[in-house]
């Protein structure tokens, strides 16, 4: 009787165990990389959202500033009809308005707005010497609209500066500072006015 000797099966041994031992750390590494990628994407998107919020806030300021600029020529024309001897004051208002219209950048715009607010205060101070002007309905309406616009500008400026503060704080904090540097997120300027110019133009009748 002949007994067959079993042949060794190719590929048997500890190969599956070795492959499993290699797969586990590889999967862990892939999981860590995936988490890091997701984290970077979320952080990047949050920076984009904050930056877009600043742009939107500035757009709101721009809307109110343009409304202010549109009111000033009518105001000057109304005052001119009563205060014919105040040509220098009127010219300063128009000049300050033109400078504000052509101003660029946040800092340049803030400086121009400070000059314009000062010129308007001088104009309203002059109007105190003209009782007929102070009683003019067109003048009263323009003054009221301008004051309301100044209030909306102040509110929009506060919202803008709050947005800039959150954005600047974010890009200065770790680890966002790394992502900000990689993708070109830079600090933004605040829209600040002088203490004497801050707030709406107030005129007492």
ABEGO torsion letter per residue (X at the ends): XBBBBBBBBBGBEAAAAAAAAAAAAAAAAAAAAAAAAAAAAAAAAAAAAAAAAAAAAAAAAAAAAAAAAAAAAAAAAAAAAABAAAAAAAAAAAAAAAAAAABBEAAAAAAAAAAAAAAAAAAAAAAAABAAAAABAAAAAAAAAAAAAAAAAAAAAAAAAAAAAAAAAAAABOAAAAAAAAAGBBBBBBBBBBAAABEBBBBBX
